[in-house]
C-alpha cells in the first residue's frame, strides 16, 4: 500500500513524535509530579513539530495530523467528555462524600469495619462523580484521619480509599476511562462505537466480583489500629446527610444510560434531575448552576466545561499522533506485527496482547488510565476486530486492565504520588498520621490487584467473552468461525 506520509529514514520515523510525547509524559508525571493534561498535550504538540522536520512532504504530514484530529472517534470522545464534565462538576458541588461521612458516623463503625465502609463509600463517590483523582482529594482529608482515630490500619485505610477511587474509574459511566474505552471500540456490522450503557452493564460483573473480594480483605486486614479521641469531631465537621440525596440523579443517569444506550440522553437526564433535586433540597442554589458576576463566569456548568479542557486538548494531541501513525503505515505495521505474533493466534492470546498493550501504555503515562486507553484504544479496536470480539468485550478489557497493576506500581503511578502528597499534607494538621511508603500503599490497595486476577481469569477461561453478531448484537459464539466450519 502506498501511504501518503513518508519520512526520511523510513516509516518508523513516524514514531519520533510519539517517543517525544512519551518522554514528556514520564518527565511530567514521574519525575516532576506535574499531573496536568495540558502539560501532557504540550509534549504531544512539541513532538508533532519535531516530527515534521523528518517528513518528506510537510503538506501531507500536517494533513495527516488534521485527519487524525477530525476522526469521528475523537469527535465523539471530546463531546462526551465536555458534557460529562458538567455532570461531574454538579456532583462535586453536591457533597456526596459528606453524605457518606454522615452515614458512617451514624452507624458508629470502627477498625476493619470502618476500612471496609470507607472502601464502599469511596466506590460510590467515585462512581457518582466519575473522577478518581477528585475522590482522592475529597475523601482523604475526611476519612483518613478519622479512620485512624477509630482504630483502622493506616496502610490498609489508604489502600481502601485508593481502591474505591479506582473502582469508580473502572465502572462509572461518567468516568473518562469508561468514555474512552467505549468511544475507541467500533462496531463492524453497524455504524458507531460501543454505547456506554451497554459497556457499563456488561462490565459490572467483573467490577463487582473484584469489589466484593476486596471488601472482605479490607475488613480482615483493615483493623488493628488504636482507637483515639477526636474522630467524632472530624467526622461531624464534614457530615451532611443531604449529600446522600444526590444519589438520586446518579441512579437516574445509570437507568437511562442502560435503558436507552445513549450517554447524551442519560447525561441530560442526570444534569436536569440533579439540578432540580439539588435546588429542592437546598443543596445548591440557582447561582451554583451558572452565574456572571463582575465579568467572571462561575457555576458547575462553566466549571464542568473548563475542567475537561485539559483532557480534550490532550485527546486532540494524541489523535494527531495517531493520524500520523495511520498515514505513514506505522499503525498497520504495529497491528500486523501484534496480530500475527504467536501469542495472538488464539482469541485468548489476542485478549492477552490487548491487556499487556494497555498496561504498557499506562506505565508510559504514569498510570493515567484515560490517556492510556485513548493511546492504545485504536490498536485494541483493530486487534479485537480481527477476532470478531464484541466492542463491549474490548472496551471492558482495555479499561479493566488499565485500572489494575499500572495504577499501583510504586515510583511510577500518579495515583501513588497523589496519595503520598495528600497524606504528607495531612501530617501538618494531624500529628498522629505517620509516614507511609509507595510500596506499602501498593500492596494495601486490594481492588486493582484483585481486578487483575479477575480479568486474567476471564481471559484464560473465556468468562464474559462475547463476539459481534448480526447488527452488532453480542453473541457467545463467533459466527464467522461457524460459517467457515459449515
C-alpha positions in Angstrom: 0.0 0.0 0.0 1.2 3.5 -0.9 1.0 5.6 2.2 0.8 9.4 1.8 3.2 10.4 4.6 6.8 9.4 4.1 9.8 10.1 6.3 13.5 10.4 5.7 14.7 7.2 7.3 11.6 5.0 6.8 8.1 4.8 8.1 9.1 4.1 11.7 10.5 7.6 11.9 6.8 8.4 12.5 7.4 7.1 16.0 9.6 10.1 16.8 6.6 12.4 17.7 5.2 9.6 19.9 8.5 9.0 21.5 8.9 12.7 22.4 5.3 12.6 23.7 6.0 9.6 26.0 9.3 11.3 27.2 7.3 14.4 28.2 4.7 12.1 30.0 7.5 10.4 32.0 9.1 13.7 32.9 5.9 15.4 33.9 4.1 12.6 35.7 7.0 10.6 37.2 9.9 13.0 37.6 8.4 16.4 38.2 5.0 15.2 39.6 3.0 17.5 37.3 -0.4 15.9 37.0 -1.9 18.1 34.3 -3.4 17.0 31.0 -2.4 20.3 29.4 1.3 19.5 30.2 1.0 16.1 28.5 -0.7 17.7 25.5 2.2 20.2 25.2 4.6 17.2 24.9 2.4 15.9 22.1 2.4 19.2 20.1 6.2 19.5 20.6 6.6 16.0 19.2 4.4 16.9 16.2 6.6 19.9 15.4 9.9 18.0 15.7 8.5 15.1 13.7 7.5 17.3 10.8 11.2 18.1 10.3 11.8 14.5 9.2 8.8 14.3 6.8 9.4 14.3 3.1 6.3 16.3 2.3 5.2 18.8 5.0 1.8 19.4 3.5 0.9 15.7 3.6 2.3 15.5 7.1 0.0 18.2 8.5 -2.9 16.9 6.5 -2.5 13.6 8.3 -2.4 15.4 11.6 -5.7 17.1 10.7 -7.2 13.8 9.6 -6.4 12.4 13.0 -8.0 15.3 14.8 -11.1 15.0 12.7 -11.5 11.3 13.3 -15.2 10.6 14.3 -13.9 8.6 17.2 -12.1 11.7 18.6 -15.2 13.9 17.9 -17.5 11.6 19.9 -14.9 11.3 22.7 -14.4 15.1 23.1 -18.1 15.9 23.0 -18.9 13.3 25.7 -16.1 14.5 27.9 -17.4 18.0 27.9 -21.0 17.0 28.7 -19.7 14.6 31.4 -17.6 17.4 32.9 -20.8 19.4 33.6 -22.4 16.4 35.4 -19.3 15.7 37.5 -18.9 19.3 38.5 -22.5 19.2 39.7 -21.8 16.1 41.8 -18.7 17.7 43.2 -20.7 20.7 44.5 -23.4 18.5 45.9 -21.4 17.0 48.8 -21.9 13.3 48.1 -18.8 12.5 50.2 -20.2 14.3 53.2 -23.4 12.2 52.9 -21.3 9.0 53.4 -19.4 10.6 56.2 -22.7 11.2 58.0 -23.8 7.6 57.4 -20.5 6.1 58.7 -20.6 8.4 61.8 -24.3 7.4 62.5 -23.5 3.7 62.3 -20.5 4.1 64.6 -18.0 2.0 62.7 -14.5 1.2 63.9 -11.4 -0.8 62.9 -11.8 -3.1 60.0 -15.5 -2.3 59.6 -14.6 1.4 59.1 -12.0 0.4 56.5 -14.4 -1.8 54.6 -17.1 1.0 54.8 -14.5 3.5 53.6 -13.9 1.3 50.5 -17.6 1.0 49.7 -18.2 4.8 50.3 -15.3 5.8 48.0 -16.6 3.3 45.4 -19.9 5.0 45.4 -18.5 8.6 45.5 -16.1 7.8 42.6 -18.9 6.2 40.6 -21.2 9.1 41.2 -18.6 11.8 40.4 -16.6 9.9 37.7 -13.3 11.2 38.9 -10.7 9.1 40.8 -8.4 11.9 41.5 -11.2 14.1 42.7 -12.3 11.3 45.0 -8.8 11.0 46.5 -8.7 14.7 47.3 -12.2 14.8 48.7 -12.2 11.5 50.7 -8.7 11.5 52.2 -9.0 14.7 54.4 -12.2 13.4 55.9 -11.9 9.6 56.1 -8.2 9.0 56.6 -7.5 10.9 59.9 -10.9 10.0 61.4 -10.4 6.3 60.4 -7.0 6.2 62.1 -8.5 7.5 65.3 -11.3 4.9 65.0 -8.8 2.0 65.0 -8.3 1.4 61.3 -4.9 0.2 60.0 -3.4 3.4 58.3 -1.9 1.4 55.4 -5.0 -0.6 54.6 -7.2 2.5 55.0 -5.1 4.4 52.5 -5.4 1.4 50.1 -9.1 1.3 50.6 -9.6 5.0 49.6 -7.3 4.5 46.6 -9.1 1.3 45.6 -12.5 2.9 45.8 -11.3 5.7 43.6 -10.0 3.2 41.0 -13.4 1.2 41.2 -15.2 4.4 40.2 -12.8 5.0 37.3 -13.4 1.4 36.1 -17.2 1.4 36.3 -18.6 4.9 36.3 -20.5 5.8 33.1 -19.2 9.4 33.5 -15.6 8.3 34.0 -13.0 9.3 31.4 -11.8 5.7 31.2 -15.3 4.4 30.5 -15.9 7.0 27.9 -12.5 6.5 26.2 -12.8 2.7 26.2 -16.3 2.8 24.7 -15.6 5.5 22.1 -12.5 3.8 20.8 -14.1 0.4 20.1 -16.2 0.4 17.0 -18.7 -2.0 15.5 -18.1 -3.9 12.3 -21.6 -4.8 11.5 -23.2 -1.4 12.1 -22.2 2.2 12.4 -20.8 3.8 15.6 -18.8 2.7 18.6 -19.8 0.8 21.8 -22.5 2.5 23.7 -21.6 3.4 27.3 -24.8 2.0 28.8 -24.1 -1.5 27.3 -20.4 -1.3 28.3 -21.2 -0.5 31.9 -23.9 -3.2 32.1 -21.5 -5.8 30.7 -18.6 -4.6 32.9 -20.5 -4.8 36.1 -19.8 -8.5 36.8 -16.0 -8.0 36.7 -16.0 -4.9 38.8 -18.4 -6.1 41.5 -16.7 -9.5 41.8 -13.3 -7.8 42.4 -15.0 -5.3 44.8 -16.7 -7.9 46.9 -13.5 -9.8 47.4 -11.6 -6.6 48.1 -14.2 -5.5 50.7 -13.7 -8.8 52.6 -9.9 -8.3 52.5 -10.3 -4.7 53.8 -12.5 -5.9 56.6 -10.0 -8.6 57.6 -6.8 -6.6 57.3 -8.3 -3.1 57.9 -8.3 -3.1 61.7 -5.6 -3.5 64.4 -5.1 0.2 65.0 -5.5 2.0 68.3 -8.7 4.0 69.0 -8.1 7.6 69.9 -10.2 10.7 70.7 -11.2 13.3 68.2 -12.6 11.2 65.3 -16.2 12.2 66.0 -15.2 15.9 65.8 -13.5 15.4 62.4 -16.5 13.4 61.1 -19.0 15.9 62.4 -17.3 18.8 60.7 -17.7 17.1 57.3 -21.0 15.4 57.9 -24.2 16.3 55.9 -26.9 13.7 55.3 -28.2 15.7 52.3 -25.3 14.5 50.3 -26.9 11.1 50.0 -30.0 12.6 48.3 -27.8 13.4 45.3 -27.5 9.7 44.6 -31.0 10.0 43.1 -29.7 11.8 39.9 -26.9 9.2 39.7 -29.4 6.4 39.8 -31.5 8.2 37.1 -28.4 8.6 34.9 -27.5 4.9 35.2 -31.0 3.8 34.5 -31.4 6.0 31.4 -27.9 5.1 30.1 -28.6 1.3 30.3 -32.2 1.7 29.0 -31.5 4.0 26.1 -27.9 3.1 25.4 -27.4 6.8 24.7 -25.0 8.6 27.0 -26.0 12.1 25.9 -29.7 11.4 26.8 -28.6 9.9 30.1 -26.3 12.8 30.9 -29.1 15.3 30.1 -31.4 13.5 32.5 -28.7 13.4 35.1 -27.9 17.1 34.9 -31.5 18.2 34.8 -32.6 15.9 37.7 -29.5 16.7 39.7 -30.2 20.4 39.4 -33.8 20.0 40.4 -33.1 17.7 43.3 -30.2 19.9 44.5 -32.4 23.1 44.4 -35.5 21.4 46.0 -33.4 20.2 49.0 -31.4 23.4 49.3 -28.1 21.6 48.4 -27.3 24.0 45.6 -28.7 27.4 44.5 -29.5 28.8 41.1 -26.2 30.7 41.3 -24.4 27.4 41.6 -25.7 26.4 38.1 -24.3 29.3 36.2 -23.6 32.9 37.2 -21.9 36.0 35.8 -20.5 38.4 38.4 -18.1 41.2 37.8 -17.4 39.9 34.3 -16.4 36.5 35.8 -18.3 33.3 35.0 -18.9 30.7 37.7 -21.2 27.7 38.3 -21.0 24.0 37.7 -21.8 24.3 34.0 -18.9 26.6 33.4 -16.6 24.7 35.8 -17.5 21.4 34.1 -16.6 22.6 30.7 -13.4 24.3 31.9 -12.3 21.2 33.9 -12.4 19.0 30.8 -10.5 21.3 28.5 -7.2 19.7 29.5 -8.3 16.2 28.6 -9.9 17.5 25.4 -6.7 19.2 24.3 -4.8 16.0 25.3 -7.2 14.0 23.1 -6.5 16.4 20.2 -2.7 15.9 20.5 -2.9 12.2 20.8 -5.3 11.7 17.9 -3.0 13.9 15.8 -0.2 11.4 16.6 -2.5 8.5 15.7 -3.3 10.2 12.4 0.4 10.3 11.6 0.8 6.6 12.5 -2.0 5.7 10.2 -1.0 7.8 7.3 2.6 6.6 7.4 1.7 2.9 7.6 3.3 2.5 11.1 0.0 1.7 12.7 -0.7 -1.0 10.2 2.8 -2.4 10.7 2.4 -2.5 14.5 -1.1 -4.1 14.4 0.1 -6.6 11.8 3.1 -7.5 14.0 0.9 -7.9 17.1 -1.9 -9.8 15.3 0.5 -12.2 13.6 2.5 -12.9 16.7 2.5 -16.3 18.3 0.5 -15.0 21.3 -2.3 -13.6 19.2 -3.0 -16.7 17.2 -5.9 -17.5 19.5 -8.8 -15.4 20.8 -7.5 -15.6 24.4 -4.0 -14.8 23.2 -5.3 -11.7 21.4 -7.0 -10.6 24.6 -3.7 -11.1 26.5 -2.0 -8.9 23.9 -4.6 -6.2 24.4 -4.2 -6.4 28.2 -0.4 -6.2 28.0 -0.6 -3.3 25.5 -2.9 -1.1 27.5 -0.9 -1.8 30.7 2.3 -0.8 29.0 0.7 2.3 27.7 -0.4 3.1 31.2 3.1 2.7 32.5 4.5 5.1 30.0 1.8 7.7 31.0 2.3 7.4 34.8 -0.8 5.2 35.2 -3.1 7.8 33.7 -5.8 5.3 32.7 -7.9 7.5 30.5 -5.0 8.8 28.3 -3.5 5.2 28.2 -6.8 4.0 26.8 -7.0 6.8 24.3 -3.5 5.9 23.2 -3.9 2.1 22.9 -7.7 2.0 22.2 -7.4 2.3 18.3 -4.9 -0.6 18.3 -7.1 -2.7 20.5 -10.0 -1.9 18.2 -8.2 -3.3 15.2 -6.8 -6.3 17.1 -10.2 -7.2 18.6 -12.0 -6.8 15.2 -9.5 -9.4 13.8 -11.0 -11.9 16.2 -14.6 -10.5 15.9 -14.6 -9.7 19.6 -17.6 -7.6 20.6 -16.9 -3.9 21.3 -18.2 -4.3 24.8 -15.6 -7.0 25.5 -12.8 -5.0 24.0 -13.8 -1.9 26.0 -14.0 -3.9 29.2 -10.6 -5.5 28.8 -8.7 -2.3 28.0 -10.5 -0.3 30.7 -10.2 -3.0 33.2 -6.5 -3.8 32.8 -5.6 -0.1 32.6 -7.0 0.2 36.1 -5.1 -2.7 37.5 -1.3 -3.1 38.1 -0.2 0.3 36.5 -2.3 2.2 39.0 -0.4 0.8 42.0 3.1 0.4 40.6 5.4 2.2 43.1 7.5 5.1 41.9 5.6 5.3 38.5 1.9 5.6 39.3 0.5 9.1 39.5 -2.2 7.7 41.9 0.5 6.6 44.4 2.2 10.0 44.2 -1.1 11.8 44.8 -1.9 9.6 47.9 1.6 10.3 49.3 1.1 14.1 48.6 -2.3 14.2 50.4 -1.0 12.1 53.4 2.0 14.4 53.8 -0.3 17.4 53.7 -2.5 15.9 56.4 0.6 15.3 58.6 0.9 19.0 59.1 -2.6 19.1 60.6 -2.7 15.8 62.4 0.4 14.7 64.4 -0.8 11.1 64.7 -0.5 10.5 61.0 2.7 8.6 60.2 4.7 8.2 57.0 3.7 5.5 54.5 5.8 4.3 51.6 4.8 3.8 48.0 5.4 0.1 48.3 3.1 -0.1 51.3 0.4 1.7 49.5 0.7 -0.7 46.5 0.3 -4.0 48.4 -2.5 -2.5 50.5 -4.6 -1.4 47.5 -6.5 -4.6 47.1 -9.0 -3.7 44.4 -6.6 -3.1 41.4 -4.7 -6.3 42.4 -7.9 -8.4 42.7 -9.3 -6.9 39.5 -6.2 -8.0 37.6 -6.7 -11.6 38.8 -10.4 -11.5 37.9 -9.8 -10.2 34.4 -6.9 -12.6 33.9 -9.3 -15.5 34.9 -11.8 -14.0 32.3 -9.2 -14.1 29.6 -8.0 -17.6 30.3 -11.4 -19.2 30.8 -13.4 -17.0 28.4 -15.8 -15.9 31.2 -17.9 -13.0 29.8 -16.3 -13.2 26.3 -18.7 -12.3 23.6 -18.4 -11.8 19.8 -20.1 -9.4 17.4 -23.2 -10.9 15.7 -25.5 -9.6 13.1 -26.4 -5.9 13.6 -23.7 -5.7 16.3 -25.5 -7.9 18.8 -23.3 -9.6 21.4 -23.3 -13.4 20.9 -21.5 -16.2 22.7 -20.1 -17.9 19.6 -18.2 -16.3 16.8 -20.5 -16.6 13.8 -17.6 -16.2 11.3 -16.0 -19.4 12.7 -19.3 -21.2 12.5 -19.7 -20.1 8.8 -16.3 -21.4 7.9 -17.0 -24.7 9.6 -20.2 -25.2 7.7 
